[in-house]
Amino acid sequence: MNFSLFFVHFTWVSLVIAILFPNAASAATPPKPQNTSIPVQVPNELNPSPNPLQFPTKPQEVRIRGTVPISLAQALELARRNNRDLQVALLQLERSRSAVRESQAALFPTLDINSRVNNSGNGFTSNNPSQGSTTFNGSAQLNYNVYTSGNRQATIQAAQEQLRVDELNVETQSLTISLNTTTQYYNLQQADEQVRINRAAVANAQASLRDTLAREQVGVGTRFDVLQAQVNLANSQQELTNAISQQQIARRQLATLLSLSESADISAADPVQLSGLWPQTVEQSIVQAFQNRPELQQQLAQSNIAEQQGRQALSQLGPQISLAGNYNVLDRYNDGVSIADGYSVGLSGNLALFDAGVARAKAAQSRADIAIAQSQFGSQRDQIRFDVEQYYSQLQSNLNNVQTSSVALNQAREALNLARLRFQAGVGTQTEVIAAENDLTTAEGNRVAAILDYNRALANLQRSVTSRGLR
């Protein structure tokens, strides 16, 4: 069979595509923005398996092989890389970008190409055998919607607004994950400090018990004092055991949030200290929150989407005009006749005279969606103000608690020294020493709690006011 003419027609069709769509190849893959931020270095053993469908089946695959201390900055970097909620939000954003490109395709005409090669003749058992004939049919169809009563532009704008919603959703997820990571890290710090404080309490109780036993042996102490010291030591040991358990839970909570490797465990490397001061007044913070919070912009974008959807619905009642062009080629090989071709160009119009009220009903739904988005905007605005005022008040009270607890800690240490001196001199009692030890443990815990509560309030205030998250 001779296919040379078929390839000639195919080349002609390729030239038509190149002329009508010169930028088709470059427009298909727009350049992606580059990330210029320098990531924080994290240990490689903390990274999870690249296979999201990994399913451990053996105990050794989930056994913890070591504990790695990490800083808060490293925890935030791991959350940015590994958190699955953020990854889903980014995938939804990429899907919306593709939807925008899909809607913008309506701005261009569409071109369809059809071709067929057919060989026909009499059957092999025919009494009048004849040579078969080969024919080629080819056509190119060009279609373009010239006028859509605003449907095309409304569809594009709705897709762009949805892209904006998903961009803001990524920012919201980033802020939420950053806050959750920071809060969990502070919880781990508090669990670590509680273990340290309870170990110190056990050491103090052991020292008191040794002193009491020594005084009993030389005849200046009583069995009652020994029993008191033993009970105090047992209570301290029990508190230490509970604190170690809470420490393990806090480590696993943070590891789960960061989606770490199955065999990795972490501890807090940063010391417990104030993470910074808030320089603005509550009024300035509220105004900044209104300007920066992505949730408010999301409600505005949702209102715009509903408005465009209403326009799409009403456009179905308007005229629709489209352009269609067709070019056909017909050739029968070896018949001594040249190629036959033809073309047609035409405009077609359509106007819906009656749709039983469907378009106007959809438009009414869109107006209701606009009102809902506006009402939610007001509720979100009020909630943002409350959040700022709440966390600002907590920040101030916790800062005062830090100062008060620092003074109380120094006083508790001095009181314990005096109680021990009085007990060793025979003018004090074991009860006073135990009470002073418990007061010191409480004072140390109160100071750590005040500092970390301040840091949590500051993190929440930053989340409520600023628009900085995991990027």
Backbone hydrogen bonds, N-H to C=O, Kabsch-Sander energy under -0.5 kcal/mol:
donor,donor_aa,acceptor,acceptor_aa,energy
3,F,1,M,-0.7
7,F,3,F,-1.7
8,V,4,S,-1.5
9,H,5,L,-2.3
10,F,6,F,-2.2
11,T,7,F,-2.2
12,W,8,V,-2.0
13,V,9,H,-2.1
14,S,10,F,-2.0
15,L,11,T,-1.9
16,V,12,W,-1.7
17,I,13,V,-2.1
18,A,14,S,-2.1
19,I,15,L,-2.0
20,L,16,V,-2.5
21,F,17,I,-2.5
24,A,21,F,-1.1
27,A,23,N,-2.4
28,A,24,A,-1.1
29,T,25,A,-0.6
36,T,34,Q,-0.8
46,L,43,P,-1.4
47,N,44,N,-1.3
54,Q,51,N,-1.5
61,E,58,K,-1.3
62,V,58,K,-0.5
62,V,59,P,-1.3
63,R,59,P,-0.6
65,R,263,S,-2.4
66,G,263,S,-0.5
68,V,265,D,-2.9
70,I,267,S,-2.6
75,A,71,S,-2.1
76,L,72,L,-2.4
77,E,73,A,-1.8
78,L,74,Q,-2.5
79,A,75,A,-2.2
80,R,76,L,-2.1
81,R,77,E,-1.9
82,N,78,L,-2.9
83,N,79,A,-2.0
87,Q,83,N,-1.7
88,V,84,R,-2.3
89,A,85,D,-2.0
90,L,86,L,-2.2
91,L,87,Q,-2.1
92,Q,88,V,-2.4
93,L,89,A,-1.9
94,E,90,L,-2.1
95,R,91,L,-2.1
96,S,92,Q,-1.9
97,R,93,L,-1.9
98,S,94,E,-1.8
99,A,95,R,-1.9
100,V,96,S,-2.1
101,R,97,R,-2.0
102,E,98,S,-2.2
103,S,99,A,-2.3
104,Q,100,V,-2.3
105,A,101,R,-0.9
105,A,102,E,-0.6
106,A,103,S,-1.3
107,L,104,Q,-1.8
108,F,105,A,-1.6
110,T,143,N,-2.8
112,D,141,Q,-2.9
114,N,139,S,-2.7
116,R,137,N,-2.7
118,N,135,T,-2.7
120,S,133,S,-2.8
126,S,123,G,-1.2
133,S,120,S,-3.4
135,T,118,N,-3.1
136,F,331,D,-3.2
137,N,116,R,-2.9
138,G,329,V,-2.6
139,S,114,N,-2.9
140,A,327,Y,-2.4
141,Q,112,D,-3.2
142,L,140,A,-0.5
142,L,325,G,-3.4
143,N,110,T,-2.4
144,Y,323,L,-2.6
146,V,144,Y,-1.0
146,V,321,I,-0.8
147,Y,321,I,-2.2
151,N,148,T,-1.5
154,A,150,G,-2.1
155,T,151,N,-2.2
156,I,152,R,-2.0
157,Q,153,Q,-2.5
158,A,154,A,-2.4
159,A,155,T,-2.1
160,Q,156,I,-2.3
161,E,157,Q,-2.4
162,Q,158,A,-2.2
163,L,159,A,-2.0
164,R,160,Q,-1.9
165,V,161,E,-2.3
166,D,162,Q,-2.3
167,E,163,L,-2.2
168,L,164,R,-2.4
169,N,165,V,-2.0
170,V,166,D,-2.1
171,E,167,E,-1.8
172,T,168,L,-2.7
173,Q,169,N,-3.0
174,S,170,V,-2.5
175,L,171,E,-2.4
176,T,172,T,-2.6
177,I,173,Q,-2.8
178,S,174,S,-2.3
179,L,175,L,-2.4
180,N,176,T,-2.9
181,T,177,I,-2.8
182,T,178,S,-2.4
183,T,179,L,-2.8
184,Q,180,N,-2.6
185,Y,181,T,-2.2
186,Y,182,T,-2.2
187,N,183,T,-2.2
188,L,184,Q,-2.2
189,Q,185,Y,-2.4
190,Q,186,Y,-2.5
191,A,187,N,-2.2
192,D,188,L,-2.7
193,E,189,Q,-2.7
194,Q,190,Q,-2.3
195,V,191,A,-1.8
196,R,192,D,-2.2
197,I,193,E,-2.9
198,N,194,Q,-2.4
199,R,195,V,-2.3
200,A,196,R,-2.1
201,A,197,I,-2.2
202,V,198,N,-2.4
203,A,199,R,-2.4
204,N,200,A,-2.5
205,A,201,A,-2.6
206,Q,202,V,-2.5
207,A,203,A,-2.1
208,S,204,N,-2.4
209,L,205,A,-2.2
210,R,206,Q,-2.2
211,D,207,A,-2.2
212,T,208,S,-2.4
213,L,209,L,-2.6
214,A,210,R,-2.3
215,R,211,D,-2.2
216,E,212,T,-2.1
217,Q,213,L,-2.2
218,V,214,A,-1.4
219,G,216,E,-0.9
220,V,215,R,-2.2
221,G,215,R,-1.5
226,V,222,T,-1.5
227,L,223,R,-2.5
228,Q,224,F,-2.3
229,A,225,D,-2.2
230,Q,226,V,-2.5
231,V,227,L,-2.5
232,N,228,Q,-2.4
233,L,229,A,-2.2
234,A,230,Q,-2.3
235,N,231,V,-2.5
236,S,232,N,-2.1
237,Q,233,L,-2.6
238,Q,234,A,-2.1
239,E,235,N,-2.2
240,L,236,S,-2.1
241,T,237,Q,-2.3
242,N,238,Q,-2.3
243,A,239,E,-2.1
244,I,240,L,-2.5
245,S,241,T,-1.9
246,Q,242,N,-2.3
247,Q,243,A,-2.0
248,Q,244,I,-2.1
249,I,245,S,-2.0
250,A,246,Q,-2.5
251,R,247,Q,-2.1
252,R,248,Q,-2.1
253,Q,249,I,-2.3
254,L,250,A,-2.0
255,A,251,R,-2.4
256,T,252,R,-2.4
257,L,253,Q,-2.1
258,L,254,L,-2.0
259,S,256,T,-0.9
260,L,255,A,-2.0
261,S,46,L,-1.4
264,A,261,S,-1.5
265,D,66,G,-1.5
267,S,68,V,-1.6
269,A,70,I,-2.7
270,D,70,I,-0.6
273,Q,271,P,-0.8
285,S,281,T,-2.1
286,I,282,V,-2.1
287,V,283,E,-2.0
288,Q,284,Q,-2.3
289,A,285,S,-2.2
290,F,286,I,-2.1
291,Q,287,V,-1.5
292,N,288,Q,-2.0
293,R,289,A,-2.5
296,L,293,R,-0.7
297,Q,293,R,-0.9
298,Q,294,P,-2.1
299,Q,295,E,-1.7
300,L,296,L,-1.7
301,A,297,Q,-2.3
302,Q,298,Q,-2.4
303,S,299,Q,-1.9
304,N,300,L,-2.0
305,I,301,A,-2.3
306,A,302,Q,-2.2
307,E,303,S,-2.0
308,Q,304,N,-2.3
309,Q,305,I,-2.3
310,G,306,A,-1.9
311,R,307,E,-1.7
312,Q,308,Q,-2.3
313,A,309,Q,-2.0
314,L,310,G,-2.3
315,S,311,R,-1.8
316,Q,312,Q,-0.6
316,Q,313,A,-1.1
317,L,314,L,-1.7
318,G,315,S,-1.1
320,Q,350,N,-2.7
321,I,147,Y,-2.7
322,S,348,S,-2.7
323,L,144,Y,-3.8
324,A,346,G,-2.7
325,G,142,L,-3.1
326,N,344,S,-3.1
327,Y,140,A,-2.1
328,N,342,G,-3.2
329,V,138,G,-3.3
330,L,340,A,-3.6
331,D,136,F,-2.2
333,Y,134,T,-2.8
333,Y,331,D,-0.5
335,D,332,R,-1.0
340,A,330,L,-3.1
342,G,328,N,-2.0
344,S,326,N,-2.5
346,G,324,A,-2.6
348,S,322,S,-2.7
350,N,320,Q,-2.0
353,L,351,L,-0.7
358,V,355,D,-1.4
361,A,357,G,-1.8
362,K,358,V,-2.3
363,A,359,A,-2.1
364,A,360,R,-2.0
365,Q,361,A,-1.9
366,S,362,K,-2.0
367,R,363,A,-2.0
368,A,364,A,-1.9
369,D,365,Q,-2.2
370,I,366,S,-2.1
371,A,367,R,-2.0
372,I,368,A,-2.3
373,A,369,D,-2.4
374,Q,370,I,-2.3
375,S,371,A,-2.2
376,Q,372,I,-2.7
377,F,373,A,-1.9
378,G,374,Q,-1.8
379,S,375,S,-2.1
380,Q,376,Q,-2.7
381,R,377,F,-2.4
382,D,378,G,-2.1
383,Q,379,S,-2.2
384,I,380,Q,-2.4
385,R,381,R,-2.0
386,F,382,D,-2.2
387,D,383,Q,-2.7
388,V,384,I,-2.4
389,E,385,R,-2.5
390,Q,386,F,-2.9
391,Y,387,D,-2.7
392,Y,388,V,-2.3
393,S,389,E,-2.0
394,Q,390,Q,-2.3
395,L,391,Y,-2.2
396,Q,392,Y,-2.0
397,S,393,S,-2.4
398,N,394,Q,-2.5
399,L,395,L,-1.9
400,N,396,Q,-1.8
401,N,397,S,-2.1
402,V,398,N,-2.1
403,Q,399,L,-1.6
404,T,400,N,-2.4
405,S,401,N,-3.1
406,S,402,V,-1.8
407,V,403,Q,-1.6
408,A,404,T,-2.4
409,L,405,S,-2.2
410,N,406,S,-1.7
411,Q,407,V,-2.1
412,A,408,A,-2.4
413,R,409,L,-2.1
414,E,410,N,-2.0
415,A,411,Q,-2.5
416,L,412,A,-2.2
417,N,413,R,-1.9
418,L,414,E,-2.2
419,A,415,A,-2.4
420,R,416,L,-2.2
421,L,417,N,-2.2
422,R,418,L,-2.6
423,F,419,A,-2.3
424,Q,420,R,-2.7
425,A,421,L,-1.8
426,G,422,R,-0.6
426,G,423,F,-0.7
427,V,422,R,-2.1
428,G,422,R,-1.6
433,V,429,T,-1.4
434,I,430,Q,-2.6
435,A,431,T,-2.5
436,A,432,E,-2.3
437,E,433,V,-2.5
438,N,434,I,-2.5
439,D,435,A,-2.2
440,L,436,A,-2.1
441,T,437,E,-2.3
442,T,438,N,-2.5
443,A,439,D,-2.5
444,E,440,L,-2.6
445,G,441,T,-2.2
446,N,442,T,-2.6
447,R,443,A,-2.1
448,V,444,E,-2.2
449,A,445,G,-2.6
450,A,446,N,-2.4
451,I,447,R,-2.3
452,L,448,V,-2.5
453,D,449,A,-2.7
454,Y,450,A,-1.9
455,N,451,I,-2.3
456,R,452,L,-2.6
457,A,453,D,-2.5
458,L,454,Y,-2.5
459,A,455,N,-2.4
460,N,456,R,-2.6
461,L,457,A,-2.3
462,Q,458,L,-2.6
463,R,459,A,-2.1
464,S,460,N,-2.1
465,V,461,L,-1.6
466,T,462,Q,-2.2
469,G,467,S,-0.5
471,R,469,G,-0.7
